[in-house]
Amino acid sequence: MRRLLPLLFLLSLLALLSACSPRHLLLDHVADELAAQGQAPEDDLVLAREASAFYLKLSESLLRQTPGHVALGEAVAGGFTQYAYAFVAFEAERLESRDARAAQALRQRAARLYLRAHRHAMQALEQRRPGFARALAATTPPRLDADQVGLAYWAAAAWGAYISLSKDQPEVVADLPLAVRLARLAWEQEPGHGEGALASLLASFEAARPGGSRREAERLFDQAEAYGAGRNAGIYLARAEALADNDRPVFERLLQQSLQAAAARPDVANQLMRERAQWLLDSADDRF
């Protein structure tokens, strides 16, 4: 009930909006509350999964009415990206060996969700700075404000994930340099964002892009680990999958570090990483 009451309060406010004259003030207030709910700690993975779809739809509906709300845009983009990664794309991987057709359908759904997340983040960036997307592709890239770093991070992360699931579409893959540029713009503004999550994303991009430098990817992962200080399980997981696919001892060592970080701070993000890290360890014989 403690988790339900704030949500009921928000729903009550939404129901009153049509009868209130300062409608935009109320919308902004509700958007603030929903964004805060999206940042609230939660350590029950099942509860998070069950609640996330409803929360995302409610937040997305409100974001359409307050498109310039940076915090809500970040929460919605991040929510869709994490939902697609943890509950759709990951399920497709686990299902692949038993039902390839069902796995493919899940990958297609994950791609659509990633694209949805990317569009929400880019629309919020565009709202603040009209012409942002066009400038991103120009010689002189746009400038990010400090409060837009999270939006840029999720826009780039969702973009990269969408591209990774669309390798049969050259026009989509061709956008990878723009996703990398967007992540780097955020990194230049706040390199330690997300306790190393942003540096880890850049490292993964560097390892994946054609002509990328393994040495540079290693350097960025080292930086990410320093920012994470052993609290971000996703960094070790990303490093294992990006750079250690051909070295089983290193691969397993990094996954064990991911498990240790998740145990040290068992929030939902780390528990999602823990679940994947354990699955990768359990299925290592199939990979090596």
C-alpha positions as CSV (number, residue, x, y, z in Angstrom):
1,M,0.0,0.0,0.0
2,R,2.9,2.4,0.7
3,R,3.9,2.0,-3.0
4,L,0.3,2.3,-4.2
5,L,-0.7,5.5,-2.4
6,P,1.6,7.9,-4.3
7,L,0.3,6.4,-7.6
8,L,-3.3,6.8,-6.5
9,F,-2.6,10.4,-5.6
10,L,-1.1,11.0,-9.1
11,L,-4.1,9.4,-10.7
12,S,-6.5,11.6,-8.7
13,L,-4.6,14.7,-9.9
14,L,-4.8,13.5,-13.5
15,A,-8.6,13.1,-13.1
16,L,-8.9,16.6,-11.8
17,L,-6.9,18.2,-14.6
18,S,-9.8,18.9,-16.9
19,A,-11.6,20.8,-14.1
20,C,-8.6,23.0,-13.1
21,S,-7.7,26.3,-14.7
22,P,-3.9,26.3,-14.0
23,R,-3.8,23.0,-16.1
24,H,-0.1,23.3,-17.1
25,L,1.0,23.9,-13.6
26,L,-0.7,20.8,-12.4
27,L,0.6,18.8,-15.4
28,D,4.2,19.9,-14.5
29,H,3.6,19.0,-10.9
30,V,2.4,15.5,-11.8
31,A,5.2,15.1,-14.3
32,D,7.7,16.0,-11.5
33,E,6.1,13.3,-9.2
34,L,6.1,10.7,-12.0
35,A,9.7,11.4,-12.8
36,A,10.6,11.1,-9.1
37,Q,8.8,7.8,-8.9
38,G,10.9,6.6,-11.9
39,Q,14.0,7.4,-9.9
40,A,12.8,5.8,-6.6
41,P,14.8,2.8,-5.4
42,E,13.2,-0.6,-5.7
43,D,14.8,-4.0,-4.9
44,D,11.9,-6.3,-5.9
45,L,12.5,-7.4,-9.5
46,V,9.1,-9.1,-9.9
47,L,7.3,-6.1,-8.5
48,A,9.2,-3.8,-10.8
49,R,8.4,-5.9,-13.8
50,E,4.7,-6.0,-13.0
51,A,4.4,-2.3,-12.3
52,S,6.6,-1.0,-15.1
53,A,4.2,-1.4,-18.1
54,F,1.5,0.6,-16.4
55,Y,3.9,3.2,-15.1
56,L,5.4,3.6,-18.6
57,K,2.0,4.1,-20.3
58,L,0.9,6.6,-17.7
59,S,4.2,8.5,-17.9
60,E,4.2,8.5,-21.7
61,S,0.7,9.8,-21.8
62,L,1.6,12.7,-19.5
63,L,4.9,13.4,-21.5
64,R,2.9,14.0,-24.6
65,Q,1.1,16.8,-22.8
66,T,4.3,18.2,-21.3
67,P,6.9,17.5,-24.0
68,G,9.4,19.9,-22.6
69,H,9.7,18.2,-19.2
70,V,13.3,17.1,-19.1
71,A,13.1,14.9,-16.1
72,L,10.0,13.0,-17.2
73,G,11.4,12.6,-20.7
74,E,14.5,11.1,-19.2
75,A,12.4,8.8,-17.0
76,V,10.2,7.6,-19.9
77,A,13.2,7.0,-22.3
78,G,15.1,5.2,-19.6
79,G,12.1,3.2,-18.6
80,F,11.4,2.0,-22.1
81,T,15.0,1.2,-22.7
82,Q,15.4,-0.8,-19.5
83,Y,12.1,-2.6,-20.0
84,A,13.1,-3.6,-23.6
85,Y,16.6,-4.8,-22.5
86,A,15.6,-6.7,-19.3
87,F,12.2,-8.1,-20.1
88,V,12.0,-8.5,-23.9
89,A,15.5,-8.7,-25.6
90,F,16.9,-10.8,-22.7
91,E,13.9,-13.2,-22.9
92,A,14.5,-13.6,-26.6
93,E,18.0,-14.7,-26.0
94,R,17.0,-17.2,-23.4
95,L,14.2,-18.5,-25.7
96,E,16.4,-18.8,-28.9
97,S,17.5,-22.4,-28.5
98,R,13.9,-23.6,-27.8
99,D,11.8,-21.5,-30.1
100,A,13.6,-19.4,-32.7
101,R,10.4,-17.9,-34.2
102,A,9.2,-16.7,-30.8
103,A,12.6,-15.3,-30.1
104,Q,12.6,-13.4,-33.3
105,A,9.2,-11.9,-32.5
106,L,10.5,-10.7,-29.1
107,R,13.6,-9.2,-30.7
108,Q,11.4,-7.3,-33.1
109,R,9.3,-6.0,-30.2
110,A,12.4,-5.0,-28.3
111,A,13.6,-3.1,-31.4
112,R,10.3,-1.2,-31.5
113,L,10.5,-0.4,-27.8
114,Y,14.1,0.9,-28.2
115,L,13.1,3.1,-31.0
116,R,10.2,4.4,-29.0
117,A,12.6,5.2,-26.1
118,H,15.0,6.9,-28.5
119,R,12.2,9.1,-30.1
120,H,10.9,10.2,-26.7
121,A,14.4,11.3,-25.6
122,M,15.2,13.0,-28.9
123,Q,11.8,14.8,-28.9
124,A,12.6,16.1,-25.4
125,L,16.0,17.3,-26.6
126,E,14.5,18.9,-29.6
127,Q,11.9,20.7,-27.5
128,R,14.7,22.4,-25.5
129,R,16.8,23.1,-28.6
130,P,14.9,23.1,-31.9
131,G,17.0,21.7,-34.7
132,F,19.0,19.4,-32.3
133,A,18.7,16.3,-34.4
134,R,19.7,18.2,-37.6
135,A,22.7,19.8,-35.7
136,L,23.8,16.4,-34.4
137,A,24.5,15.3,-38.0
138,A,26.2,18.6,-38.9
139,T,29.9,19.5,-38.8
140,T,29.4,21.5,-35.6
141,P,27.4,19.4,-33.1
142,P,24.8,21.0,-30.7
143,R,25.5,21.9,-27.1
144,L,24.0,20.0,-24.2
145,D,22.9,21.6,-21.0
146,A,23.8,19.9,-17.8
147,D,20.3,18.7,-17.1
148,Q,20.1,17.1,-20.6
149,V,22.9,14.6,-20.0
150,G,20.5,11.9,-18.9
151,L,18.3,12.4,-21.9
152,A,21.3,12.2,-24.2
153,Y,22.5,9.1,-22.5
154,W,19.2,7.2,-22.9
155,A,18.7,8.5,-26.4
156,A,22.2,7.1,-27.4
157,A,21.8,3.9,-25.4
158,A,18.4,3.1,-27.0
159,W,19.7,4.1,-30.4
160,G,22.6,1.7,-30.1
161,A,20.4,-1.1,-28.9
162,Y,18.0,-0.5,-31.8
163,I,20.8,-0.6,-34.3
164,S,22.2,-3.8,-32.8
165,L,18.8,-5.5,-33.5
166,S,18.5,-4.0,-37.0
167,K,21.7,-5.2,-38.6
168,D,19.8,-6.3,-41.7
169,Q,18.7,-2.6,-42.3
170,P,21.7,-0.7,-43.7
171,E,20.0,2.7,-43.3
172,V,19.6,2.0,-39.6
173,V,23.1,0.8,-39.1
174,A,24.4,3.9,-40.9
175,D,23.2,6.0,-37.9
176,L,25.7,4.4,-35.5
177,P,28.2,7.3,-35.8
178,L,25.4,9.7,-34.7
179,A,24.6,7.5,-31.7
180,V,28.3,7.5,-30.8
181,R,28.5,11.3,-31.3
182,L,25.5,11.9,-29.0
183,A,27.0,9.7,-26.3
184,R,30.2,11.6,-26.5
185,L,28.4,14.9,-26.2
186,A,26.9,13.7,-23.0
187,W,30.3,12.4,-21.8
188,E,32.0,15.7,-22.5
189,Q,29.5,17.4,-20.3
190,E,29.5,14.8,-17.4
191,P,31.9,11.9,-17.9
192,G,30.9,10.2,-14.6
193,H,27.2,10.2,-15.3
194,G,25.3,7.2,-14.0
195,E,28.2,5.9,-11.9
196,G,30.2,5.0,-15.0
197,A,27.2,3.9,-17.1
198,L,27.9,6.6,-19.7
199,A,31.6,5.8,-20.0
200,S,30.6,2.1,-20.2
201,L,28.2,2.9,-23.1
202,L,31.0,4.8,-25.0
203,A,33.4,1.9,-24.4
204,S,30.8,-0.6,-25.8
205,F,30.3,1.7,-28.8
206,E,34.1,1.8,-29.4
207,A,34.3,-2.0,-29.2
208,A,31.4,-2.4,-31.6
209,R,32.0,0.2,-34.3
210,P,33.9,-0.6,-37.5
211,G,37.5,0.5,-37.0
212,G,37.1,0.9,-33.3
213,S,40.1,0.8,-31.0
214,R,40.2,-2.0,-28.4
215,R,42.8,0.0,-26.4
216,E,40.4,3.0,-26.3
217,A,37.5,0.7,-25.3
218,E,39.7,-0.8,-22.5
219,R,40.6,2.8,-21.3
220,L,36.9,3.8,-21.2
221,F,35.9,0.7,-19.3
222,D,38.7,1.4,-16.8
223,Q,37.3,4.9,-16.4
224,A,33.7,3.5,-16.0
225,E,34.9,1.1,-13.3
226,A,36.6,3.9,-11.4
227,Y,33.4,6.0,-11.5
228,G,31.3,3.0,-10.5
229,A,33.5,2.1,-7.6
230,G,32.3,-1.4,-7.5
231,R,28.6,-0.4,-7.2
232,N,27.5,-0.7,-10.9
233,A,27.1,-4.3,-12.0
234,G,26.3,-3.3,-15.5
235,I,29.9,-2.1,-16.2
236,Y,31.5,-5.5,-15.6
237,L,28.7,-7.2,-17.6
238,A,29.2,-4.9,-20.6
239,R,32.9,-5.3,-20.5
240,A,32.6,-9.1,-20.5
241,E,30.3,-9.1,-23.5
242,A,32.2,-6.4,-25.4
243,L,35.8,-7.5,-25.0
244,A,36.1,-11.0,-23.4
245,D,34.0,-13.2,-25.7
246,N,37.2,-15.1,-26.8
247,D,38.7,-15.3,-23.3
248,R,36.7,-17.5,-21.0
249,P,38.7,-16.9,-17.8
250,V,38.4,-13.1,-18.2
251,F,34.8,-13.4,-19.3
252,E,33.9,-15.4,-16.1
253,R,36.0,-13.1,-13.8
254,L,34.1,-10.1,-15.1
255,L,30.8,-11.8,-14.6
256,Q,31.7,-12.7,-11.1
257,Q,32.6,-9.1,-10.4
258,S,29.2,-8.1,-11.8
259,L,27.5,-10.5,-9.3
260,Q,29.6,-9.1,-6.5
261,A,28.5,-5.5,-7.3
262,A,24.9,-6.6,-7.5
263,A,25.1,-8.3,-4.1
264,A,26.7,-5.1,-2.6
265,R,23.9,-2.9,-3.8
266,P,20.8,-5.0,-4.7
267,D,18.7,-2.3,-6.4
268,V,16.6,-3.2,-9.5
269,A,19.2,-2.1,-12.0
270,N,21.8,-4.3,-10.4
271,Q,19.5,-7.2,-10.0
272,L,18.7,-7.1,-13.7
273,M,22.4,-7.2,-14.4
274,R,22.8,-10.0,-11.8
275,E,20.2,-12.1,-13.6
276,R,21.9,-11.8,-16.9
277,A,25.4,-12.3,-15.5
278,Q,24.3,-15.5,-13.9
279,W,22.6,-16.7,-17.1
280,L,25.8,-16.0,-19.0
281,L,27.9,-17.9,-16.5
282,D,25.5,-20.9,-16.5
283,S,25.5,-21.0,-20.3
284,A,29.3,-20.4,-20.8
285,D,29.8,-23.9,-22.1
286,D,27.6,-23.0,-25.1
287,R,29.7,-19.9,-25.8
288,F,33.3,-21.3,-25.6
